[in-house]
Amino acid sequence: SERTEDRVLLSQLKIGCARALLQCLDGDHRLAYILGEIMGFDSSEAADILELTPATFRKRLSRARERLYGALEVHCGIVNGEARCRCHRRLDRARGLGRVSPEWPDPGIDVSVIRGTVRALDDLHRKGAAYYRADPETALSPVFLEKIQSVVSG
């Protein structure tokens, strides 16, 4: 269990862990994961952004999910109660390495709140996608697509 006085530092540690997980993916798989899983683009939209076929995008996203979820399942005590890694166990080391600091702003992360928010966002995403797909003429704006492609290409 987490001590109340360490909440800010533990939040910083969890953010760092999430960033590190994304860095474990190569650039192509990281982009696929961000576009498909975090931003919620469907395979045809994300494929247009990355200038791939939808099948290629889906495979990249599948591989990225597999790699991240596999790492979380093996190592993260939040995801798998039997995994050894626990944020409170890593806190002293992170503090010693300067990876967390009580002087940094409080990111306000509460895992239980995040889980509830993710479930609510998933529900909204499904409803929004159904509404969006109800109009077969709906497509990504060429201007929007061009802007995303310019960000992705660097």
Summary of the structure (lengths in Angstrom):
residues: 154
radius of gyration: 18.4
end to end distance: 41.8
largest distance: 55.9
contacts: 366
relative contact order: 0.14
helix: 69%
strand: 1%
